Each structure stands twice: as C-alpha cells, then as structure tokens.
Amino acid sequence: MHDATLEFSTYPALLKPQDIAKRLNVSRAMAYKLLATGELPTVRIGRIVRVREADLEAYIQKCWTGWN
C-alpha cells in the first residue's frame, strides 16, 4: 500500500509570513519587510510567498550576537 504521508515528510517545512512574525516575535509588517528586502530567502509559488524553516534558522544564527 502506498502511504502519501511518508513522501511529504521528506519536504522541508514552508512557513507563512505570519509564522515568521510569530517565531521572531516581530510584527507581520516587519516579517514582510524581511521577505521583500531579500534578507530571508523565499519560495514563491505564484503569488504565495513562503520561507523554508532551514532558511529561517540560518537567518537567526546569522543575526545571533550572543549574550553580551
């Protein structure tokens, strides 16, 4: 029997701008700005904009300055 859920588990999670805002604890406008300026790489599907979870994690690591 073919299990479709196994196939989708190999794809990276794609996050909506609202998800980005929530995870970064910023406004939705700020999240959209990060996408529009290219600071966060995006996946575009027609008019839909998503961010791979790995790219968000890389962005967080890039911005990390440590505890000063």
Secondary structure, 3 states (H helix, E strand, C coil): CCCHHHHHCCCCCEECHHHHHHHHCCCHHHHHHHHHCCCCCCEEECCEEEEEHHHHHHHHHHHCCCCC
